[in-house]
Amino acid sequence: MHLKDETRETAAELRIHGGRIDTAALLYPSAPQPWIDLSTGINPIAWPVPQIPLARYQRLPLAREMAQMTAAAAEAYGLPANAAIVPVSGSELAIRLLPRMIGAGRVGILTPTYGSHGAAWRDAGAEVHELVALPDPNTHELQTLIVVNPNNPDGRAIARADLAAFAQAWTADARRLIVDEAFADVRPDVSLLAMPELPVGVVVLRSLGKFFGLAGLRVGFVVVHEPEAAAWRQLLGDWPVSGPACEIAALALRDAAWIAKARGRLAADRRRLDGTLGRAGLKLLGGTDLFGLFEGSDGIDLLDHFARAGILIRGFSAPAGRYRFGLPADEAAWRRLEAACGTLAA
């Protein structure tokens, strides 16, 4: 399929963020229905949300309900003794607010990674440097460093002990370290929240939506040194998350049996994904148990190929030829993915 010139700008939107099924449907009106969204890296089998009493929608969330949710987050993620958890309406909002909270300056970002980090700091006027490795804490002149761990989209992970040691050295000169742990639910072994204490100057972001499959709930958390929490709470106000979201998040975070079962299922499905795409000739570059990053061959635009089959994957503007695949939700979706892979191999 060759897109007309007037649609090229719209097609480019599919390479900026995942989840744009509406845009894909406009570009590919003849694609099979329903669309299968493999573009987001979100758990396709969500935590089973119970019916929430109407009263939760009719009033503002209570302080104790917010406290119950943050306590559940501390139990699920871990919480250093000197740190506080602040709820936020999705970790994306926290990413956008970080320059305001910290102040723009010379910022380093370990790349390639989630594009909103760089966009947020550039929009704030920061001098952004893209790095391919952790900088030397003794020589680098950056004021802030951003690390996504595990990384999106290649799954690169820095061991907790290594990142903790780096954090101690990096923040010793009053520099800031931002660690985005949006995908750490499938790699809890790398999370800094298991540290006894959080180095002053470290900010950790967590997202409920990825692992629990509840991205539309818009719940995330900012974990900071306790004295810094007041500024975040003042900025976000008394009701940063809705009452129903508080109740759902607290229940989900405390559902240890579901969490353990989901981790096992996601790991098995990720192995199946690797095998399915590998047999179609795609090269595995990395990933987590929520997504895989693959490289195509022969100059074929895989975003276009799978979209014609009604399957949205995540393409990238640069580097070309790399694509992120999430996990199908059920056997019908797996069969459609396997069929699309079969035509690719042919």
MOWO-V356551 format. One record per run of one state. SS is the DSSP state (alpha for helix, beta for strand, coil for the rest). FROM is the first residue (numbers start at 1). LEN is the number of residues. If there is no record, write none. Layout:
[[SS;FROM;LEN] [SS;FROM;LEN]]
This chain:
[[coil;1;4] [alpha;5;11] [coil;16;5] [alpha;21;7] [coil;28;8] [beta;36;2] [coil;38;17] [alpha;55;4] [coil;59;4] [alpha;63;15] [coil;78;5] [beta;83;6] [coil;89;2] [alpha;91;12] [coil;103;3] [beta;106;5] [coil;111;4] [alpha;115;9] [coil;124;3] [beta;127;5] [coil;132;12] [beta;144;5] [coil;149;11] [alpha;160;14] [coil;174;2] [beta;176;5] [coil;181;3] [alpha;184;3] [coil;187;1] [alpha;188;3] [coil;191;1] [alpha;192;3] [coil;195;7] [beta;202;6] [coil;208;1] [alpha;209;4] [coil;213;2] [alpha;215;3] [coil;218;2] [beta;220;6] [alpha;226;11] [coil;237;6] [alpha;243;11] [coil;254;2] [alpha;256;24] [coil;280;3] [beta;283;6] [coil;289;2] [beta;291;5] [coil;296;6] [alpha;302;6] [coil;308;3] [beta;311;2] [coil;313;1] [beta;314;2] [coil;316;6] [beta;322;4] [coil;326;5] [alpha;331;15] [coil;346;1]]
